[in-house]
Amino acid sequence: MSKKILSSILVVAGVLALDQLTKFIVVSSMKLYSSIPVIDDILRITYIHNPNSVFGISLGGRFPYPVMILLLVAIVAVIWAFEKKPTYYLLYSAIIGGALGNFIDRMRFGEVIDFIDVGISKTTRWPVFNIADASISVSVVLLLYLSLKSSKEKRDEDITD
């Protein structure tokens, strides 16, 4: 087995394990809709169920199948991208791990467990999210950044040639 494949499996498993472990801890130790301040009003652990998509974006109500189909399509797309551009394999793996974490929640509960609550006051808050959402979002942002940087470097190279 190649080092890239082994590393990818470890990243997927690590993200998935951390996501599911943190959700288990929250569900088993908190009441739904309860909140624990961690850093004043900046960071709180707030236990909610999210029937929607990432960051609470609605994709047509509580019916989980469209969201589950989109998750599976996203996983297939990431695996396809992995084959086309293997340089970013760890980022692709983090996306897959996060997508699987939320997919497991949807299969088990019909919705996703969210608990990371960030903001600057009681009214100015980011939608509550989880480790899987963070893994997906950060990885996508890094992929976009690295792709844009790579494109710019290639254009600069083409100009100087």
Secondary structure, DSSP 4 states (H G I P E B T S, - for coil): --HHHHHHHHHHHHHHHHHHHHHHHHHHHS-TT-EEEEETTTEEEEEEEE-SSGGG--SSSS--HHHHHHHHHHHHHHHHHHHH-GGGHHHHHHHHHHHHHHHHHHHHHSSEEEEEEEBSSSSSBPPPB-HHHHHHHHHHHHHHHHHHHHHHHHHHHHHH-
